Amino acid sequence: MRRTLKQIKRIAIAVAGFTIIIIGILLIVTPGPAVLVIPAGLGVLGTEFMWAKKLHEKIKSKFFNRSKTKK
């Protein structure tokens, strides 16, 4: 029973994360904050998937490094 609940949680997080990323991709071609939405989706996926966490950290470090060098 416990294993099943863990799998349901993992699937729900995957669906939510990929939905947010898809919305972010749609916001690339429409007016909207795609730059904020896509990393948010990766952040959600990163709670369960290591590949998403690594990608989120990589994007976050590139963004923050650029903002520090511009000052």
PDB file of N, CA, C and O in Angstrom, chain B, residues numbered from 101:
ATOM      1  N   MET B 101       0.831  -1.200   0.000  1.00  0.00           N
ATOM      2  CA  MET B 101       0.000   0.000   0.000  1.00  0.00           C
ATOM      3  C   MET B 101       0.873   1.261   0.000  1.00  0.00           C
ATOM      4  O   MET B 101       0.606   2.207  -0.741  1.00  0.00           O
ATOM      5  N   ARG B 102       1.910   1.264   0.833  1.00  0.00           N
ATOM      6  CA  ARG B 102       2.796   2.419   0.938  1.00  0.00           C
ATOM      7  C   ARG B 102       3.521   2.671  -0.385  1.00  0.00           C
ATOM      8  O   ARG B 102       3.711   3.817  -0.791  1.00  0.00           O
ATOM      9  N   ARG B 103       3.920   1.591  -1.047  1.00  0.00           N
ATOM     10  CA  ARG B 103       4.617   1.693  -2.327  1.00  0.00           C
ATOM     11  C   ARG B 103       3.688   2.288  -3.388  1.00  0.00           C
ATOM     12  O   ARG B 103       4.119   3.089  -4.218  1.00  0.00           O
ATOM     13  N   THR B 104       2.443   1.902  -3.358  1.00  0.00           N
ATOM     14  CA  THR B 104       1.471   2.402  -4.315  1.00  0.00           C
ATOM     15  C   THR B 104       1.255   3.909  -4.134  1.00  0.00           C
ATOM     16  O   THR B 104       1.183   4.644  -5.118  1.00  0.00           O
ATOM     17  N   LEU B 105       1.151   4.371  -2.886  1.00  0.00           N
ATOM     18  CA  LEU B 105       0.978   5.793  -2.630  1.00  0.00           C
ATOM     19  C   LEU B 105       2.195   6.587  -3.092  1.00  0.00           C
ATOM     20  O   LEU B 105       2.059   7.694  -3.612  1.00  0.00           O
ATOM     21  N   LYS B 106       3.375   6.022  -2.902  1.00  0.00           N
ATOM     22  CA  LYS B 106       4.598   6.683  -3.342  1.00  0.00           C
ATOM     23  C   LYS B 106       4.622   6.790  -4.875  1.00  0.00           C
ATOM     24  O   LYS B 106       5.049   7.806  -5.422  1.00  0.00           O
ATOM     25  N   GLN B 107       4.168   5.751  -5.553  1.00  0.00           N
ATOM     26  CA  GLN B 107       4.119   5.781  -7.016  1.00  0.00           C
ATOM     27  C   GLN B 107       3.085   6.792  -7.506  1.00  0.00           C
ATOM     28  O   GLN B 107       3.323   7.500  -8.485  1.00  0.00           O
ATOM     29  N   ILE B 108       1.951   6.859  -6.836  1.00  0.00           N
ATOM     30  CA  ILE B 108       0.914   7.826  -7.210  1.00  0.00           C
ATOM     31  C   ILE B 108       1.443   9.249  -7.030  1.00  0.00           C
ATOM     32  O   ILE B 108       1.205  10.105  -7.882  1.00  0.00           O
ATOM     33  N   LYS B 109       2.155   9.510  -5.936  1.00  0.00           N
ATOM     34  CA  LYS B 109       2.741  10.825  -5.686  1.00  0.00           C
ATOM     35  C   LYS B 109       3.739  11.171  -6.777  1.00  0.00           C
ATOM     36  O   LYS B 109       3.750  12.293  -7.284  1.00  0.00           O
ATOM     37  N   ARG B 110       4.577  10.210  -7.137  1.00  0.00           N
ATOM     38  CA  ARG B 110       5.598  10.441  -8.167  1.00  0.00           C
ATOM     39  C   ARG B 110       4.953  10.738  -9.520  1.00  0.00           C
ATOM     40  O   ARG B 110       5.410  11.618 -10.250  1.00  0.00           O
ATOM     41  N   ILE B 111       3.901  10.011  -9.850  1.00  0.00           N
ATOM     42  CA  ILE B 111       3.190  10.241 -11.111  1.00  0.00           C
ATOM     43  C   ILE B 111       2.516  11.611 -11.095  1.00  0.00           C
ATOM     44  O   ILE B 111       2.556  12.327 -12.095  1.00  0.00           O
ATOM     45  N   ALA B 112       1.902  11.983  -9.983  1.00  0.00           N
ATOM     46  CA  ALA B 112       1.228  13.281  -9.880  1.00  0.00           C
ATOM     47  C   ALA B 112       2.232  14.421 -10.033  1.00  0.00           C
ATOM     48  O   ALA B 112       1.947  15.409 -10.710  1.00  0.00           O
ATOM     49  N   ILE B 113       3.397  14.292  -9.415  1.00  0.00           N
ATOM     50  CA  ILE B 113       4.434  15.322  -9.543  1.00  0.00           C
ATOM     51  C   ILE B 113       4.928  15.391 -10.979  1.00  0.00           C
ATOM     52  O   ILE B 113       5.161  16.482 -11.499  1.00  0.00           O
ATOM     53  N   ALA B 114       5.091  14.241 -11.627  1.00  0.00           N
ATOM     54  CA  ALA B 114       5.540  14.214 -13.024  1.00  0.00           C
ATOM     55  C   ALA B 114       4.516  14.902 -13.930  1.00  0.00           C
ATOM     56  O   ALA B 114       4.884  15.699 -14.792  1.00  0.00           O
ATOM     57  N   VAL B 115       3.258  14.599 -13.738  1.00  0.00           N
ATOM     58  CA  VAL B 115       2.211  15.214 -14.562  1.00  0.00           C
ATOM     59  C   VAL B 115       2.180  16.726 -14.335  1.00  0.00           C
ATOM     60  O   VAL B 115       2.108  17.497 -15.291  1.00  0.00           O
ATOM     61  N   ALA B 116       2.233  17.144 -13.085  1.00  0.00           N
ATOM     62  CA  ALA B 116       2.202  18.580 -12.782  1.00  0.00           C
ATOM     63  C   ALA B 116       3.431  19.283 -13.360  1.00  0.00           C
ATOM     64  O   ALA B 116       3.306  20.342 -13.975  1.00  0.00           O
ATOM     65  N   GLY B 117       4.600  18.707 -13.169  1.00  0.00           N
ATOM     66  CA  GLY B 117       5.828  19.322 -13.665  1.00  0.00           C
ATOM     67  C   GLY B 117       5.860  19.439 -15.174  1.00  0.00           C
ATOM     68  O   GLY B 117       6.205  20.493 -15.710  1.00  0.00           O
ATOM     69  N   PHE B 118       5.500  18.358 -15.871  1.00  0.00           N
ATOM     70  CA  PHE B 118       5.502  18.401 -17.333  1.00  0.00           C
ATOM     71  C   PHE B 118       4.413  19.334 -17.860  1.00  0.00           C
ATOM     72  O   PHE B 118       4.592  19.957 -18.907  1.00  0.00           O
ATOM     73  N   THR B 119       3.299  19.438 -17.157  1.00  0.00           N
ATOM     74  CA  THR B 119       2.250  20.375 -17.559  1.00  0.00           C
ATOM     75  C   THR B 119       2.757  21.808 -17.464  1.00  0.00           C
ATOM     76  O   THR B 119       2.514  22.616 -18.360  1.00  0.00           O
ATOM     77  N   ILE B 120       3.458  22.123 -16.384  1.00  0.00           N
ATOM     78  CA  ILE B 120       4.011  23.463 -16.219  1.00  0.00           C
ATOM     79  C   ILE B 120       5.045  23.750 -17.307  1.00  0.00           C
ATOM     80  O   ILE B 120       5.075  24.852 -17.854  1.00  0.00           O
ATOM     81  N   ILE B 121       5.890  22.770 -17.625  1.00  0.00           N
ATOM     82  CA  ILE B 121       6.897  22.957 -18.672  1.00  0.00           C
ATOM     83  C   ILE B 121       6.225  23.159 -20.027  1.00  0.00           C
ATOM     84  O   ILE B 121       6.657  24.012 -20.802  1.00  0.00           O
ATOM     85  N   ILE B 122       5.189  22.400 -20.324  1.00  0.00           N
ATOM     86  CA  ILE B 122       4.473  22.567 -21.601  1.00  0.00           C
ATOM     87  C   ILE B 122       3.846  23.952 -21.686  1.00  0.00           C
ATOM     88  O   ILE B 122       3.885  24.591 -22.737  1.00  0.00           O
ATOM     89  N   ILE B 123       3.276  24.412 -20.594  1.00  0.00           N
ATOM     90  CA  ILE B 123       2.724  25.773 -20.571  1.00  0.00           C
ATOM     91  C   ILE B 123       3.841  26.785 -20.819  1.00  0.00           C
ATOM     92  O   ILE B 123       3.650  27.756 -21.552  1.00  0.00           O
ATOM     93  N   GLY B 124       4.997  26.561 -20.214  1.00  0.00           N
ATOM     94  CA  GLY B 124       6.140  27.447 -20.430  1.00  0.00           C
ATOM     95  C   GLY B 124       6.589  27.462 -21.875  1.00  0.00           C
ATOM     96  O   GLY B 124       6.936  28.516 -22.407  1.00  0.00           O
ATOM     97  N   ILE B 125       6.588  26.304 -22.517  1.00  0.00           N
ATOM     98  CA  ILE B 125       6.971  26.232 -23.934  1.00  0.00           C
ATOM     99  C   ILE B 125       5.951  26.987 -24.786  1.00  0.00           C
ATOM    100  O   ILE B 125       6.320  27.671 -25.741  1.00  0.00           O
ATOM    101  N   LEU B 126       4.689  26.866 -24.445  1.00  0.00           N
ATOM    102  CA  LEU B 126       3.666  27.628 -25.172  1.00  0.00           C
ATOM    103  C   LEU B 126       3.839  29.133 -24.965  1.00  0.00           C
ATOM    104  O   LEU B 126       3.528  29.925 -25.854  1.00  0.00           O
ATOM    105  N   LEU B 127       4.330  29.518 -23.804  1.00  0.00           N
ATOM    106  CA  LEU B 127       4.534  30.936 -23.527  1.00  0.00           C
ATOM    107  C   LEU B 127       5.724  31.508 -24.292  1.00  0.00           C
ATOM    108  O   LEU B 127       5.878  32.727 -24.369  1.00  0.00           O
ATOM    109  N   ILE B 128       6.564  30.647 -24.857  1.00  0.00           N
ATOM    110  CA  ILE B 128       7.673  31.140 -25.680  1.00  0.00           C
ATOM    111  C   ILE B 128       7.121  31.826 -26.929  1.00  0.00           C
ATOM    112  O   ILE B 128       7.629  32.865 -27.351  1.00  0.00           O
ATOM    113  N   VAL B 129       6.086  31.243 -27.511  1.00  0.00           N
ATOM    114  CA  VAL B 129       5.531  31.799 -28.752  1.00  0.00           C
ATOM    115  C   VAL B 129       4.377  32.768 -28.504  1.00  0.00           C
ATOM    116  O   VAL B 129       3.944  33.462 -29.424  1.00  0.00           O
ATOM    117  N   THR B 130       3.886  32.820 -27.293  1.00  0.00           N
ATOM    118  CA  THR B 130       2.839  33.779 -26.936  1.00  0.00           C
ATOM    119  C   THR B 130       3.417  34.726 -25.885  1.00  0.00           C
ATOM    120  O   THR B 130       4.421  34.406 -25.248  1.00  0.00           O
ATOM    121  N   PRO B 131       2.800  35.870 -25.703  1.00  0.00           N
ATOM    122  CA  PRO B 131       3.324  36.789 -24.690  1.00  0.00           C
ATOM    123  C   PRO B 131       3.152  36.198 -23.287  1.00  0.00           C
ATOM    124  O   PRO B 131       2.043  35.875 -22.861  1.00  0.00           O
ATOM    125  N   GLY B 132       4.245  36.070 -22.606  1.00  0.00           N
ATOM    126  CA  GLY B 132       4.179  35.532 -21.258  1.00  0.00           C
ATOM    127  C   GLY B 132       5.560  35.263 -20.696  1.00  0.00           C
ATOM    128  O   GLY B 132       6.552  35.313 -21.423  1.00  0.00           O
ATOM    129  N   PRO B 133       5.629  34.980 -19.412  1.00  0.00           N
ATOM    130  CA  PRO B 133       6.922  34.806 -18.731  1.00  0.00           C
ATOM    131  C   PRO B 133       7.473  33.375 -18.826  1.00  0.00           C
ATOM    132  O   PRO B 133       7.613  32.694 -17.810  1.00  0.00           O
ATOM    133  N   ALA B 134       7.781  32.928 -20.027  1.00  0.00           N
ATOM    134  CA  ALA B 134       8.289  31.566 -20.220  1.00  0.00           C
ATOM    135  C   ALA B 134       9.590  31.348 -19.462  1.00  0.00           C
ATOM    136  O   ALA B 134       9.871  30.238 -19.009  1.00  0.00           O
ATOM    137  N   VAL B 135      10.391  32.413 -19.324  1.00  0.00           N
ATOM    138  CA  VAL B 135      11.681  32.309 -18.642  1.00  0.00           C
ATOM    139  C   VAL B 135      11.491  31.958 -17.168  1.00  0.00           C
ATOM    140  O   VAL B 135      12.386  31.384 -16.548  1.00  0.00           O
ATOM    141  N   LEU B 136      10.361  32.288 -16.617  1.00  0.00           N
ATOM    142  CA  LEU B 136      10.078  31.954 -15.219  1.00  0.00           C
ATOM    143  C   LEU B 136       9.321  30.635 -15.073  1.00  0.00           C
ATOM    144  O   LEU B 136       9.521  29.905 -14.102  1.00  0.00           O
ATOM    145  N   VAL B 137       8.462  30.336 -16.024  1.00  0.00           N
ATOM    146  CA  VAL B 137       7.583  29.174 -15.908  1.00  0.00           C
ATOM    147  C   VAL B 137       8.346  27.862 -16.135  1.00  0.00           C
ATOM    148  O   VAL B 137       8.139  26.893 -15.405  1.00  0.00           O
ATOM    149  N   ILE B 138       9.216  27.829 -17.131  1.00  0.00           N
ATOM    150  CA  ILE B 138       9.941  26.587 -17.430  1.00  0.00           C
ATOM    151  C   ILE B 138      10.830  26.166 -16.257  1.00  0.00           C
ATOM    152  O   ILE B 138      10.787  24.998 -15.872  1.00  0.00           O
ATOM    153  N   PRO B 139      11.638  27.066 -15.668  1.00  0.00           N
ATOM    154  CA  PRO B 139      12.406  26.649 -14.491  1.00  0.00           C
ATOM    155  C   PRO B 139      11.522  26.235 -13.300  1.00  0.00           C
ATOM    156  O   PRO B 139      11.911  25.387 -12.498  1.00  0.00           O
ATOM    157  N   ALA B 140      10.337  26.841 -13.197  1.00  0.00           N
ATOM    158  CA  ALA B 140       9.421  26.433 -12.129  1.00  0.00           C
ATOM    159  C   ALA B 140       8.971  24.988 -12.333  1.00  0.00           C
ATOM    160  O   ALA B 140       8.885  24.218 -11.377  1.00  0.00           O
ATOM    161  N   GLY B 141       8.689  24.628 -13.577  1.00  0.00           N
ATOM    162  CA  GLY B 141       8.325  23.243 -13.878  1.00  0.00           C
ATOM    163  C   GLY B 141       9.463  22.285 -13.575  1.00  0.00           C
ATOM    164  O   GLY B 141       9.243  21.189 -13.060  1.00  0.00           O
ATOM    165  N   LEU B 142      10.686  22.703 -13.898  1.00  0.00           N
ATOM    166  CA  LEU B 142      11.846  21.866 -13.571  1.00  0.00           C
ATOM    167  C   LEU B 142      12.030  21.750 -12.061  1.00  0.00           C
ATOM    168  O   LEU B 142      12.460  20.713 -11.555  1.00  0.00           O
ATOM    169  N   GLY B 143      11.700  22.825 -11.349  1.00  0.00           N
ATOM    170  CA  GLY B 143      11.780  22.770  -9.889  1.00  0.00           C
ATOM    171  C   GLY B 143      10.799  21.766  -9.303  1.00  0.00           C
ATOM    172  O   GLY B 143      11.118  21.043  -8.359  1.00  0.00           O
ATOM    173  N   VAL B 144       9.612  21.732  -9.871  1.00  0.00           N
ATOM    174  CA  VAL B 144       8.608  20.752  -9.418  1.00  0.00           C
ATOM    175  C   VAL B 144       9.097  19.329  -9.727  1.00  0.00           C
ATOM    176  O   VAL B 144       9.040  18.447  -8.870  1.00  0.00           O
ATOM    177  N   LEU B 145       9.572  19.120 -10.946  1.00  0.00           N
ATOM    178  CA  LEU B 145      10.074  17.794 -11.313  1.00  0.00           C
ATOM    179  C   LEU B 145      11.300  17.427 -10.501  1.00  0.00           C
ATOM    180  O   LEU B 145      11.523  16.251 -10.216  1.00  0.00           O
ATOM    181  N   GLY B 146      12.095  18.414 -10.124  1.00  0.00           N
ATOM    182  CA  GLY B 146      13.308  18.169  -9.358  1.00  0.00           C
ATOM    183  C   GLY B 146      13.067  17.613  -7.968  1.00  0.00           C
ATOM    184  O   GLY B 146      13.989  17.090  -7.342  1.00  0.00           O
ATOM    185  N   THR B 147      11.837  17.719  -7.473  1.00  0.00           N
ATOM    186  CA  THR B 147      11.541  17.142  -6.167  1.00  0.00           C
ATOM    187  C   THR B 147      11.525  15.616  -6.209  1.00  0.00           C
ATOM    188  O   THR B 147      11.665  14.961  -5.176  1.00  0.00           O
ATOM    189  N   GLU B 148      11.355  15.052  -7.404  1.00  0.00           N
ATOM    190  CA  GLU B 148      11.297  13.597  -7.542  1.00  0.00           C
ATOM    191  C   GLU B 148      12.336  13.013  -8.495  1.00  0.00           C
ATOM    192  O   GLU B 148      12.680  11.837  -8.381  1.00  0.00           O
ATOM    193  N   PHE B 149      12.837  13.812  -9.426  1.00  0.00           N
ATOM    194  CA  PHE B 149      13.733  13.288 -10.455  1.00  0.00           C
ATOM    195  C   PHE B 149      15.069  14.012 -10.416  1.00  0.00           C
ATOM    196  O   PHE B 149      15.113  15.241 -10.480  1.00  0.00           O
ATOM    197  N   MET B 150      16.155  13.258 -10.312  1.00  0.00           N
ATOM    198  CA  MET B 150      17.484  13.840 -10.196  1.00  0.00           C
ATOM    199  C   MET B 150      17.886  14.589 -11.463  1.00  0.00           C
ATOM    200  O   MET B 150      18.537  15.630 -11.373  1.00  0.00           O
ATOM    201  N   TRP B 151      17.515  14.085 -12.643  1.00  0.00           N
ATOM    202  CA  TRP B 151      17.901  14.756 -13.888  1.00  0.00           C
ATOM    203  C   TRP B 151      17.300  16.152 -13.959  1.00  0.00           C
ATOM    204  O   TRP B 151      17.938  17.081 -14.453  1.00  0.00           O
ATOM    205  N   ALA B 152      16.081  16.301 -13.470  1.00  0.00           N
ATOM    206  CA  ALA B 152      15.423  17.609 -13.493  1.00  0.00           C
ATOM    207  C   ALA B 152      16.069  18.546 -12.475  1.00  0.00           C
ATOM    208  O   ALA B 152      16.209  19.743 -12.725  1.00  0.00           O
ATOM    209  N   LYS B 153      16.455  18.001 -11.342  1.00  0.00           N
ATOM    210  CA  LYS B 153      17.107  18.815 -10.318  1.00  0.00           C
ATOM    211  C   LYS B 153      18.439  19.350 -10.827  1.00  0.00           C
ATOM    212  O   LYS B 153      18.767  20.517 -10.612  1.00  0.00           O
ATOM    213  N   LYS B 154      19.210  18.493 -11.504  1.00  0.00           N
ATOM    214  CA  LYS B 154      20.501  18.923 -12.062  1.00  0.00           C
ATOM    215  C   LYS B 154      20.309  19.986 -13.132  1.00  0.00           C
ATOM    216  O   LYS B 154      21.047  20.971 -13.170  1.00  0.00           O
ATOM    217  N   LEU B 155      19.331  19.794 -13.993  1.00  0.00           N
ATOM    218  CA  LEU B 155      19.056  20.763 -15.052  1.00  0.00           C
ATOM    219  C   LEU B 155      18.583  22.090 -14.467  1.00  0.00           C
ATOM    220  O   LEU B 155      18.977  23.156 -14.940  1.00  0.00           O
ATOM    221  N   HIS B 156      17.747  22.027 -13.450  1.00  0.00           N
ATOM    222  CA  HIS B 156      17.262  23.230 -12.776  1.00  0.00           C
ATOM    223  C   HIS B 156      18.417  23.994 -12.145  1.00  0.00           C
ATOM    224  O   HIS B 156      18.487  25.218 -12.259  1.00  0.00           O
ATOM    225  N   GLU B 157      19.321  23.285 -11.482  1.00  0.00           N
ATOM    226  CA  GLU B 157      20.484  23.920 -10.865  1.00  0.00           C
ATOM    227  C   GLU B 157      21.389  24.559 -11.916  1.00  0.00           C
ATOM    228  O   GLU B 157      21.918  25.650 -11.703  1.00  0.00           O
ATOM    229  N   LYS B 158      21.565  23.887 -13.037  1.00  0.00           N
ATOM    230  CA  LYS B 158      22.399  24.414 -14.119  1.00  0.00           C
ATOM    231  C   LYS B 158      21.809  25.714 -14.668  1.00  0.00           C
ATOM    232  O   LYS B 158      22.530  26.691 -14.871  1.00  0.00           O
ATOM    233  N   ILE B 159      20.508  25.720 -14.905  1.00  0.00           N
ATOM    234  CA  ILE B 159      19.841  26.922 -15.410  1.00  0.00           C
ATOM    235  C   ILE B 159      19.912  28.039 -14.374  1.00  0.00           C
ATOM    236  O   ILE B 159      20.170  29.194 -14.715  1.00  0.00           O
ATOM    237  N   LYS B 160      19.685  27.697 -13.122  1.00  0.00           N
ATOM    238  CA  LYS B 160      19.710  28.689 -12.056  1.00  0.00           C
ATOM    239  C   LYS B 160      21.107  29.302 -11.903  1.00  0.00           C
ATOM    240  O   LYS B 160      21.236  30.512 -11.717  1.00  0.00           O
ATOM    241  N   SER B 161      22.142  28.476 -11.981  1.00  0.00           N
ATOM    242  CA  SER B 161      23.493  29.009 -11.830  1.00  0.00           C
ATOM    243  C   SER B 161      23.877  29.907 -13.001  1.00  0.00           C
ATOM    244  O   SER B 161      24.554  30.916 -12.802  1.00  0.00           O
ATOM    245  N   LYS B 162      23.459  29.563 -14.215  1.00  0.00           N
ATOM    246  CA  LYS B 162      23.742  30.425 -15.362  1.00  0.00           C
ATOM    247  C   LYS B 162      23.038  31.767 -15.219  1.00  0.00           C
ATOM    248  O   LYS B 162      23.616  32.810 -15.527  1.00  0.00           O
ATOM    249  N   PHE B 163      21.802  31.745 -14.757  1.00  0.00           N
ATOM    250  CA  PHE B 163      21.042  32.985 -14.610  1.00  0.00           C
ATOM    251  C   PHE B 163      21.657  33.879 -13.546  1.00  0.00           C
ATOM    252  O   PHE B 163      21.820  35.078 -13.771  1.00  0.00           O
ATOM    253  N   PHE B 164      22.002  33.321 -12.394  1.00  0.00           N
ATOM    254  CA  PHE B 164      22.538  34.127 -11.311  1.00  0.00           C
ATOM    255  C   PHE B 164      23.960  34.590 -11.597  1.00  0.00           C
ATOM    256  O   PHE B 164      24.338  35.680 -11.167  1.00  0.00           O
ATOM    257  N   ASN B 165      24.757  33.801 -12.304  1.00  0.00           N
ATOM    258  CA  ASN B 165      26.104  34.227 -12.657  1.00  0.00           C
ATOM    259  C   ASN B 165      26.062  35.414 -13.615  1.00  0.00           C
ATOM    260  O   ASN B 165      26.887  36.321 -13.502  1.00  0.00           O
ATOM    261  N   ARG B 166      25.133  35.424 -14.538  1.00  0.00           N
ATOM    262  CA  ARG B 166      24.997  36.535 -15.479  1.00  0.00           C
ATOM    263  C   ARG B 166      24.575  37.799 -14.760  1.00  0.00           C
ATOM    264  O   ARG B 166      25.068  38.886 -15.064  1.00  0.00           O
ATOM    265  N   SER B 167      23.666  37.664 -13.811  1.00  0.00           N
ATOM    266  CA  SER B 167      23.176  38.854 -13.127  1.00  0.00           C
ATOM    267  C   SER B 167      24.280  39.469 -12.241  1.00  0.00           C
ATOM    268  O   SER B 167      24.304  40.685 -12.050  1.00  0.00           O
ATOM    269  N   LYS B 168      25.179  38.652 -11.707  1.00  0.00           N
ATOM    270  CA  LYS B 168      26.265  39.178 -10.875  1.00  0.00           C
ATOM    271  C   LYS B 168      27.331  39.866 -11.718  1.00  0.00           C
ATOM    272  O   LYS B 168      27.916  40.859 -11.285  1.00  0.00           O
ATOM    273  N   THR B 169      27.589  39.352 -12.911  1.00  0.00           N
ATOM    274  CA  THR B 169      28.629  39.945 -13.736  1.00  0.00           C
ATOM    275  C   THR B 169      28.173  41.243 -14.391  1.00  0.00           C
ATOM    276  O   THR B 169      29.015  42.049 -14.787  1.00  0.00           O
ATOM    277  N   LYS B 170      26.890  41.468 -14.516  1.00  0.00           N
ATOM    278  CA  LYS B 170      26.390  42.706 -15.124  1.00  0.00           C
ATOM    279  C   LYS B 170      26.486  43.889 -14.194  1.00  0.00           C
ATOM    280  O   LYS B 170      26.495  45.028 -14.661  1.00  0.00           O
ATOM    281  N   LYS B 171      26.558  43.668 -12.906  1.00  0.00           N
ATOM    282  CA  LYS B 171      26.582  44.773 -11.932  1.00  0.00           C
ATOM    283  C   LYS B 171      27.903  45.428 -11.879  1.00  0.00           C
ATOM    284  O   LYS B 171      28.093  46.374 -11.114  1.00  0.00           O
TER     285      LYS B 171
END
